[in-house]
């Protein structure tokens, strides 16, 4: 392209103009969050997935038996975020951690507000900090904090 030629441009807006229906498993999960109850789902081998999925990720088998898990658990792995960006869950430094909740056999990713990096440890116990007003969203858990 010749430097004196103007390039053409046009605005582009990426938009998702549809809503997904949740179905019975995820509807129960999100309703549980609103009510401060955490639900996993039992697999054929007896292990519990959290968060629940409608199908077993290993066997593709349909899953439907929801079971309660606790709002406390263990940090299995983590990474420190020293300078959070606007879209991140906390305004102050925090960790993203893989947390295995009591009663679950899998981990899930969420924020941990440990105050400072030196307070974070693999194997530490954490507990959910719930939002004052819950609406049935994963953000109903503001973050986890050391137990």
KERO-570293 format. One record per atom (N, C-alpha, C): x, z, y; residue in one letter. Coordinates in Angstrom, 2 decimals, always signed. Layout:
# KERO-570293
(site (X,Z,Y),'a') ...
END
This chain:
# KERO-570293
(site (+0.85,+0.00,-1.17),'x') (site (+0.00,+0.00,+0.00),'x') (site (+0.89,+0.00,+1.23),'x') (site (+0.53,-0.79,+2.16),'x') (site (+1.24,-0.89,+3.43),'x') (site (+0.96,+0.39,+4.23),'x') (site (+2.02,+1.02,+4.78),'x') (site (+1.83,+2.27,+5.52),'x') (site (+0.89,+2.15,+6.72),'x') (site (+0.70,+0.96,+7.21),'x') (site (-0.20,+0.81,+8.36),'x') (site (-1.66,+0.63,+7.94),'x') (site (-1.89,+0.38,+6.64),'x') (site (-3.27,+0.25,+6.16),'x') (site (-3.88,+1.63,+6.00),'x') (site (-5.15,+1.75,+6.29),'x') (site (-5.86,+3.01,+6.08),'x') (site (-6.38,+3.06,+4.66),'x') (site (-6.25,+4.20,+4.02),'x') (site (-6.82,+4.33,+2.68),'x') (site (-8.29,+4.70,+2.80),'x') (site (-9.03,+4.27,+1.83),'x') (site (-10.45,+4.60,+1.81),'x') (site (-10.64,+5.97,+1.20),'x') (site (-11.59,+6.73,+1.69),'x') (site (-11.90,+8.03,+1.11),'x') (site (-13.40,+8.27,+1.23),'x') (site (-13.88,+9.14,+0.38),'x') (site (-15.29,+9.51,+0.40),'x') (site (-15.40,+10.94,-0.10),'x') (site (-16.36,+11.68,+0.42),'x') (site (-16.53,+13.06,-0.07),'x') (site (-17.00,+13.05,-1.52),'x') (site (-16.57,+14.05,-2.27),'x') (site (-17.01,+14.20,-3.66),'x') (site (-17.39,+15.65,-3.87),'x') (site (-18.60,+15.87,-4.31),'x') (site (-19.06,+17.23,-4.59),'x') (site (-19.33,+17.34,-6.08),'x') (site (-18.61,+18.23,-6.74),'x') (site (-18.83,+18.49,-8.16),'x') (site (-19.95,+19.52,-8.25),'x') (site (-21.04,+19.16,-8.87),'x') (site (-22.21,+20.02,-8.89),'x') (site (-22.83,+19.99,-10.27),'x') (site (-23.24,+21.15,-10.76),'x') (site (-23.94,+21.25,-12.02),'x') (site (-25.41,+21.54,-11.69),'x') (site (-26.23,+20.56,-11.83),'x') (site (-27.62,+20.67,-11.39),'x') (site (-28.56,+21.05,-12.53),'x') (site (-28.06,+21.69,-13.54),'x') (site (-28.90,+22.08,-14.66),'x') (site (-28.68,+23.56,-14.95),'x') (site (-29.61,+24.13,-15.70),'x') (site (-29.47,+25.51,-16.16),'x') (site (-29.48,+25.50,-17.67),'x') (site (-28.68,+26.36,-18.26),'x') (site (-28.62,+26.46,-19.71),'x') (site (-29.55,+27.57,-20.16),'x') (site (-30.37,+27.31,-21.17),'x') (site (-31.17,+28.39,-21.73),'x') (site (-30.25,+29.18,-22.66),'x') (site (-30.42,+30.47,-22.68),'x') (site (-29.48,+31.32,-23.40),'x') (site (-29.78,+31.48,-24.89),'x') (site (-31.02,+31.39,-25.28),'x') (site (-31.36,+31.62,-26.67),'x') (site (-31.39,+33.10,-26.98),'x') (site (-31.77,+33.47,-28.21),'x') (site (-31.97,+34.89,-28.53),'x') (site (-30.71,+35.73,-28.52),'x') (site (-29.58,+35.20,-28.97),'x') (site (-28.34,+36.01,-29.04),'x') (site (-27.82,+36.32,-27.64),'x') (site (-27.61,+35.30,-26.83),'x') (site (-27.06,+35.54,-25.50),'x') (site (-28.06,+36.20,-24.56),'x') (site (-29.35,+35.94,-24.73),'x') (site (-30.36,+36.64,-23.93),'x') (site (-30.26,+38.15,-24.18),'x') (site (-30.15,+38.53,-25.44),'x') (site (-30.01,+39.95,-25.78),'x') (site (-28.73,+40.53,-25.22),'x') (site (-27.64,+39.76,-25.30),'x') (site (-26.36,+40.22,-24.77),'x') (site (-26.45,+40.50,-23.26),'x') (site (-26.99,+39.55,-22.50),'x') (site (-27.05,+39.72,-21.04),'x') (site (-28.08,+40.78,-20.63),'x') (site (-29.18,+40.89,-21.36),'x') (site (-30.14,+41.97,-21.09),'x') (site (-29.47,+43.32,-21.36),'x') (site (-28.68,+43.38,-22.43),'x') (site (-27.94,+44.60,-22.73),'x') (site (-26.99,+44.99,-21.60),'x') (site (-26.27,+44.01,-21.05),'x') (site (-25.38,+44.30,-19.92),'x') (site (-26.15,+44.93,-18.76),'x') (site (-27.32,+44.36,-18.47),'x') (site (-28.14,+44.90,-17.39),'x') (site (-28.47,+46.37,-17.65),'x') (site (-28.68,+46.71,-18.93),'x') (site (-29.07,+48.07,-19.31),'x') (site (-27.88,+48.94,-19.72),'x') (site (-26.66,+48.50,-19.42),'x') (site (-25.42,+49.23,-19.75),'x') (site (-25.25,+49.42,-21.26),'x') (site (-25.65,+48.41,-22.03),'x') (site (-25.47,+48.43,-23.48),'x') (site (-24.70,+47.18,-23.87),'x') (site (-23.69,+47.36,-24.69),'x') (site (-22.87,+46.24,-25.13),'x') (site (-23.23,+45.89,-26.57),'x') (site (-23.44,+44.59,-26.81),'x') (site (-23.82,+44.12,-28.13),'x') (site (-22.82,+43.10,-28.63),'x') (site (-22.37,+43.31,-29.86),'x') (site (-21.57,+42.33,-30.57),'x') (site (-22.45,+41.71,-31.63),'x') (site (-21.85,+40.88,-32.46),'x') (site (-22.62,+40.24,-33.54),'x') (site (-21.83,+40.32,-34.84),'x') (site (-22.54,+40.67,-35.91),'x') (site (-21.90,+40.86,-37.20),'x') (site (-21.76,+39.54,-37.93),'x') (site (-20.55,+39.33,-38.46),'x') (site (-20.26,+38.14,-39.27),'x') (site (-20.55,+38.45,-40.74),'x') (site (-20.57,+37.43,-41.57),'x') (site (-20.85,+37.59,-43.00),'x') (site (-19.88,+38.56,-43.67),'x') (site (-18.61,+38.57,-43.21),'x') (site (-17.62,+39.46,-43.81),'x') (site (-17.70,+40.89,-43.28),'x') (site (-18.67,+41.17,-42.39),'x') (site (-18.85,+42.51,-41.85),'x') (site (-18.14,+42.77,-40.54),'x') (site (-17.24,+41.89,-40.15),'x') (site (-16.53,+42.08,-38.88),'x') (site (-17.48,+41.79,-37.71),'x') (site (-17.15,+42.33,-36.54),'x') (site (-18.01,+42.21,-35.37),'x') (site (-17.29,+41.44,-34.27),'x') (site (-17.95,+40.38,-33.79),'x') (site (-17.45,+39.59,-32.67),'x') (site (-18.01,+40.13,-31.36),'x') (site (-17.15,+40.29,-30.37),'x') (site (-17.61,+40.64,-29.03),'x') (site (-16.80,+39.82,-28.04),'x') (site (-17.47,+39.16,-27.10),'x') (site (-18.92,+39.03,-26.97),'x') (site (-19.50,+38.22,-28.11),'x') (site (-20.82,+38.37,-28.34),'x') (site (-21.43,+37.68,-29.47),'x') (site (-21.47,+36.17,-29.28),'x') (site (-21.44,+35.49,-30.38),'x') (site (-21.58,+34.03,-30.40),'x') (site (-22.71,+33.69,-31.36),'x') (site (-23.34,+32.55,-31.15),'x') (site (-24.45,+32.15,-32.01),'x') (site (-23.97,+31.63,-33.36),'x') (site (-22.70,+31.22,-33.41),'x') (site (-22.13,+30.67,-34.64),'x') (site (-20.76,+31.28,-34.88),'x') (site (-20.43,+31.50,-36.14),'x') (site (-19.12,+32.02,-36.51),'x') (site (-18.06,+30.97,-36.14),'x') (site (-17.05,+31.34,-35.35),'x') (site (-16.05,+30.35,-34.94),'x') (site (-15.18,+29.84,-36.08),'x') (site (-15.12,+30.59,-37.19),'x') (site (-14.30,+30.17,-38.32),'x') (site (-15.08,+29.36,-39.35),'x') (site (-16.34,+29.72,-39.58),'x') (site (-17.11,+29.08,-40.65),'x') (site (-18.26,+28.21,-40.14),'x') (site (-18.57,+28.29,-38.87),'x') (site (-19.71,+27.60,-38.24),'x') (site (-21.06,+28.12,-38.73),'x') (site (-21.04,+29.22,-39.47),'x') (site (-22.27,+29.82,-39.96),'x') (site (-23.08,+30.40,-38.80),'x') (site (-24.39,+30.25,-38.84),'x') (site (-25.28,+30.81,-37.82),'x') (site (-25.24,+32.34,-37.89),'x') (site (-25.20,+32.98,-36.74),'x') (site (-25.14,+34.44,-36.67),'x') (site (-26.34,+34.97,-35.89),'x') (site (-26.87,+36.13,-36.31),'x') (site (-28.03,+36.68,-35.61),'x') (site (-28.10,+38.20,-35.59),'x') (site (-27.27,+38.91,-36.36),'x') (site (-27.38,+40.36,-36.44),'x') (site (-26.57,+41.04,-35.33),'x') (site (-27.26,+41.39,-34.25),'x') (site (-26.61,+42.06,-33.13),'x') (site (-26.39,+43.54,-33.46),'x') (site (-25.22,+44.04,-33.07),'x') (site (-24.88,+45.44,-33.30),'x') (site (-24.27,+46.03,-32.04),'x') (site (-24.51,+47.32,-31.77),'x') (site (-23.93,+47.93,-30.58),'x') (site (-22.43,+48.14,-30.72),'x') (site (-21.72,+47.98,-29.63),'x') (site (-20.31,+48.37,-29.53),'x') (site (-20.19,+49.30,-28.33),'x') (site (-19.10,+50.02,-28.26),'x') (site (-18.90,+51.01,-27.20),'x') (site (-18.36,+50.35,-25.93),'x') (site (-18.49,+51.05,-24.80),'x') (site (-17.95,+50.51,-23.55),'x') (site (-16.52,+50.99,-23.28),'x') (site (-15.89,+51.52,-24.31),'x') (site (-14.48,+51.89,-24.25),'x') (site (-13.73,+51.22,-25.38),'x') (site (-12.43,+51.04,-25.17),'x') (site (-11.63,+50.40,-26.20),'x') (site (-10.15,+50.45,-25.88),'x') (site (-9.40,+49.53,-26.47),'x') (site (-7.94,+49.53,-26.41),'x') (site (-7.44,+48.21,-25.84),'x') (site (-6.46,+48.30,-24.95),'x') (site (-5.79,+47.11,-24.41),'x') (site (-4.83,+46.59,-25.47),'x') (site (-5.01,+45.33,-25.86),'x') (site (-4.14,+44.71,-26.86),'x') (site (-3.01,+43.90,-26.23),'x') (site (-3.27,+43.36,-25.05),'x') (site (-2.29,+42.56,-24.32),'x') (site (-2.75,+42.49,-22.87),'x') (site (-1.82,+42.25,-21.94),'x') (site (-2.22,+42.22,-20.53),'x') (site (-1.20,+41.47,-19.69),'x') (site (-1.65,+41.06,-18.51),'x') (site (-0.79,+40.41,-17.52),'x') (site (-1.18,+40.97,-16.15),'x') (site (-0.19,+41.34,-15.35),'x') (site (-0.42,+41.94,-14.04),'x') (site (-0.66,+40.86,-12.99),'x') (site (-1.60,+41.12,-12.09),'x') (site (-1.92,+40.23,-10.97),'x') (site (-1.56,+40.98,-9.69),'x') (site (-0.36,+40.76,-9.14),'x') (site (+0.08,+41.55,-7.98),'x') (site (-0.59,+41.17,-6.66),'x') (site (-1.05,+39.93,-6.56),'x') (site (-1.67,+39.46,-5.31),'x') (site (-2.95,+38.69,-5.66),'x') (site (-4.07,+39.42,-5.83),'x') (site (-5.31,+38.75,-6.22),'x') (site (-5.76,+37.72,-5.19),'x') (site (-6.36,+36.66,-5.69),'x') (site (-6.94,+35.62,-4.83),'x') (site (-8.40,+35.96,-4.57),'x') (site (-8.99,+35.26,-3.64),'x') (site (-10.35,+35.53,-3.21),'x') (site (-11.35,+35.51,-4.37),'x') (site (-11.23,+34.57,-5.29),'x') (site (-12.20,+34.42,-6.35),'x') (site (-11.99,+35.40,-7.51),'x') (site (-10.95,+36.20,-7.48),'x') (site (-10.69,+37.12,-8.59),'x') (site (-11.55,+38.38,-8.47),'x') (site (-11.71,+39.11,-9.56),'x') (site (-12.70,+40.18,-9.59),'x') (site (-12.40,+41.41,-8.72),'x') (site (-11.13,+41.67,-8.44),'x') (site (-10.77,+42.84,-7.63),'x') (site (-9.93,+42.41,-6.44),'x') (site (-10.04,+43.18,-5.34),'x') (site (-9.29,+42.88,-4.12),'x') (site (-7.87,+43.44,-4.15),'x') (site (-7.63,+44.44,-4.98),'x') (site (-6.32,+45.06,-5.07),'x') (site (-5.63,+44.62,-6.37),'x') (site (-4.31,+44.80,-6.47),'x') (site (-3.60,+44.41,-7.70),'x') (site (-4.28,+45.00,-8.95),'x') (site (-4.30,+44.21,-10.01),'x') (site (-4.98,+44.62,-11.25),'x') (site (-4.36,+43.86,-12.41),'x') (site (-4.83,+44.15,-13.61),'x') (site (-4.38,+43.43,-14.80),'x') (site (-5.54,+42.67,-15.40),'x') (site (-5.25,+41.48,-15.92),'x') (site (-6.16,+40.83,-16.85),'x') (site (-5.71,+41.31,-18.22),'x') (site (-6.66,+41.77,-19.04),'x') (site (-6.28,+42.32,-20.34),'x') (site (-7.20,+41.80,-21.43),'x') (site (-6.63,+41.68,-22.63),'x') (site (-7.43,+41.47,-23.83),'x') (site (-7.77,+42.86,-24.35),'x') (site (-9.06,+43.16,-24.37),'x') (site (-9.55,+44.50,-24.72),'x') (site (-10.34,+44.41,-26.01),'x') (site (-10.04,+45.30,-26.95),'x') (site (-10.82,+45.41,-28.17),'x') (site (-11.68,+46.66,-28.04),'x') (site (-12.97,+46.45,-27.86),'x') (site (-13.90,+47.57,-27.71),'x') (site (-14.09,+48.29,-29.04),'x') (site (-14.36,+49.59,-28.98),'x') (site (-14.65,+50.35,-30.19),'x') (site (-15.90,+49.78,-30.84),'x') (site (-15.80,+49.45,-32.11),'x') (site (-16.90,+48.84,-32.85),'x') (site (-16.78,+47.34,-32.97),'x') (site (-15.83,+46.73,-32.25),'x') (site (-15.61,+45.28,-32.32),'x') (site (-14.30,+45.00,-33.05),'x') (site (-14.22,+43.83,-33.66),'x') (site (-13.00,+43.41,-34.36),'x') (site (-12.24,+42.33,-33.61),'x') (site (-12.75,+41.92,-32.47),'x') (site (-12.12,+40.88,-31.66),'x') (site (-11.87,+41.43,-30.27),'x') (site (-11.04,+40.72,-29.52),'x') (site (-10.77,+41.10,-28.14),'x') (site (-11.52,+40.17,-27.19),'x') (site (-11.64,+40.61,-25.95),'x') (site (-12.18,+39.74,-24.91),'x') (site (-11.42,+40.02,-23.63),'x') (site (-11.44,+39.07,-22.72),'x') (site (-10.67,+39.14,-21.49),'x') (site (-11.49,+39.77,-20.37),'x') (site (-10.91,+40.76,-19.70),'x') (site (-11.57,+41.34,-18.53),'x') (site (-10.48,+41.99,-17.66),'x') (site (-10.88,+42.38,-16.45),'x') (site (-9.96,+43.01,-15.50),'x') (site (-9.85,+44.50,-15.78),'x') (site (-8.63,+45.03,-15.56),'x') (site (-8.39,+46.47,-15.65),'x') (site (-7.83,+46.94,-14.32),'x') (site (-8.47,+47.94,-13.72),'x') (site (-8.01,+48.54,-12.47),'x') (site (-7.20,+49.78,-12.84),'x') (site (-5.89,+49.59,-13.00),'x') (site (-5.01,+50.70,-13.37),'x') (site (-4.32,+51.30,-12.15),'x') (site (-4.52,+50.71,-10.98),'x') (site (-3.91,+51.23,-9.77),'x') (site (-2.53,+50.66,-9.49),'x') (site (-1.69,+50.65,-10.50),'x') (site (-0.33,+50.12,-10.36),'x') (site (+0.15,+49.60,-11.71),'x') (site (+1.06,+48.66,-11.66),'x') (site (+1.53,+48.00,-12.88),'x') (site (+2.11,+49.00,-13.88),'x') (site (+2.82,+50.00,-13.39),'x') (site (+3.47,+50.97,-14.27),'x') (site (+2.45,+51.77,-15.10),'x') (site (+1.21,+51.81,-14.66),'x') (site (+0.17,+52.55,-15.39),'x') (site (-0.41,+51.73,-16.55),'x') (site (-0.16,+50.42,-16.56),'x') (site (-0.68,+49.57,-17.64),'x') (site (+0.22,+49.67,-18.86),'x') (site (-0.40,+49.77,-20.02),'x') (site (+0.34,+49.83,-21.28),'x') (site (-0.48,+49.15,-22.37),'x') (site (+0.19,+48.41,-23.21),'x') (site (-0.46,+47.91,-24.41),'x') (site (-0.79,+49.12,-25.27),'x') (site (-2.01,+49.18,-25.77),'x') (site (-2.44,+50.31,-26.59),'x') (site (-3.18,+51.39,-25.80),'x') (site (-3.20,+51.27,-24.45),'x') (site (-3.89,+52.29,-23.67),'x') (site (-5.40,+52.17,-23.84),'x') (site (-6.09,+53.28,-23.72),'x') (site (-7.54,+53.30,-23.80),'x') (site (-8.12,+53.04,-22.42),'x') (site (-9.19,+52.25,-22.41),'x') (site (-9.88,+51.93,-21.16),'x') (site (-11.39,+52.10,-21.37),'x') (site (-12.09,+52.23,-20.26),'x') (site (-13.55,+52.35,-20.27),'x') (site (-14.13,+51.48,-19.17),'x') (site (-15.31,+50.94,-19.42),'x') (site (-15.97,+50.06,-18.45),'x') (site (-16.36,+50.83,-17.19),'x') (site (-16.18,+50.18,-16.04),'x') (site (-16.74,+50.65,-14.77),'x') (site (-17.93,+49.73,-14.48),'x') (site (-19.11,+50.29,-14.55),'x') (site (-20.34,+49.51,-14.40),'x') (site (-20.71,+49.34,-12.94),'x') (site (-21.31,+48.22,-12.61),'x') (site (-21.83,+47.98,-11.27),'x') (site (-23.02,+48.91,-11.03),'x') (site (-23.21,+49.34,-9.80),'x') (site (-24.35,+50.19,-9.46),'x') (site (-25.66,+49.46,-9.69),'x') (site (-25.70,+48.20,-9.29),'x') (site (-26.89,+47.38,-9.50),'x') (site (-26.52,+46.27,-10.48),'x') (site (-27.19,+46.27,-11.62),'x') (site (-26.88,+45.30,-12.67),'x') (site (-28.00,+44.27,-12.79),'x') (site (-27.62,+43.04,-13.08),'x') (site (-28.58,+41.94,-13.10),'x') (site (-28.57,+41.14,-14.40),'x') (site (-27.75,+41.53,-15.37),'x') (site (-27.66,+40.76,-16.60),'x') (site (-26.58,+39.70,-16.53),'x') (site (-25.40,+40.09,-16.05),'x') (site (-24.26,+39.19,-15.88),'x') (site (-23.01,+39.91,-16.38),'x') (site (-22.00,+39.14,-16.79),'x') (site (-20.74,+39.76,-17.21),'x') (site (-20.15,+40.57,-16.06),'x') (site (-20.50,+40.23,-14.83),'x') (site (-20.02,+40.99,-13.66),'x') (site (-20.71,+42.34,-13.52),'x') (site (-21.68,+42.64,-14.40),'x') (site (-22.25,+43.98,-14.43),'x') (site (-21.18,+44.99,-14.82),'x') (site (-20.17,+44.52,-15.55),'x') (site (-18.96,+45.33,-15.76),'x') (site (-18.01,+44.92,-14.64),'x') (site (-17.83,+45.80,-13.66),'x') (site (-16.96,+45.49,-12.52),'x') (site (-15.54,+45.26,-13.02),'x') (site (-15.09,+46.17,-13.87),'x') (site (-13.75,+46.11,-14.46),'x') (site (-13.67,+47.22,-15.49),'x') (site (-12.51,+47.37,-16.06),'x') (site (-12.22,+48.51,-16.92),'x') (site (-11.20,+49.37,-16.19),'x') (site (-11.16,+50.65,-16.54),'x') (site (-10.19,+51.56,-15.95),'x') (site (-9.65,+52.47,-17.04),'x') (site (-8.46,+53.05,-16.82),'x') (site (-7.90,+53.93,-17.85),'x') (site (-8.89,+55.05,-18.22),'x') (site (-8.99,+55.31,-19.51),'x') (site (-9.93,+56.33,-19.98),'x') (site (-9.29,+57.71,-19.88),'x') 
END
